[in-house]
């Protein structure tokens, strides 16, 4: 291993020690985000870069992502290397189950060798199998006293990930958690602005409304989203507002209600 650079005279030794332990790729991310609060933009930039690193260093990965989860369970940021990863992550939040949610809540890695046979998260595995995801490895982002979220890699082949892949992802997640801890303001641990939470809550509402339209009109996911956009356009309102209306009226409604 290369010799660790010595801390500069103007830098606290503890901060220099933790930063110098990062892999080179993470140092670049840290350099772009150091000194900033965990705002919506800096969080998204950091996790997007970290997801790309995870995909690149694990050969079997066809996609990767990083989820940051607040202490109350709110998803505060998600990075994904491709749309299927983002879709798989969103499905976890819609169903309230999945490897990342489990890794975050238990603090333990979760490996799904075959999404067609694994019986721990059946709603989620059934849905992501249709996306072409056949195996998944998810590890927690640990930062005492609570976890920050989870990092995961997906593959389109069965039993794609090895023990070495697990070790690599755990080490990367450890450094990522340290980096994200540096991004966060020390007086606001595990917190994010109300505007960011509201934005992500609206995204969840859109997901719920889309699911209602899928069931109500027997639509696939893309067609349901197009229908939601059409409804918002026809009524001269935002997609978020229309999604909230549909979600609030999911009990006792039917297609003739004209939602």
Secondary structure, DSSP 8 states (H G I E B T S, - for coil): --------TTS-HHHHHHHHTS-HHHHHHHHHHTT----HHHHHHHHHHHHHHHHHHSTT-SEEEEEEE-TTS-EEEEEESSHHHHHHHHHHHHHT-SHHHHHHHHSS-EEES-TTT--SSHHHHHHHHTTT--EEEEEEEEETTEEEEEEEEEESSTT---HHHHHHHHHHHHHHHHHHHHHS-TTSTT---HHHHHHHHHHHHHHHHHHHHHHHHT--HHHHHHHHHHHHHHTT--HHHHHHHHHHT-SS--GGG--
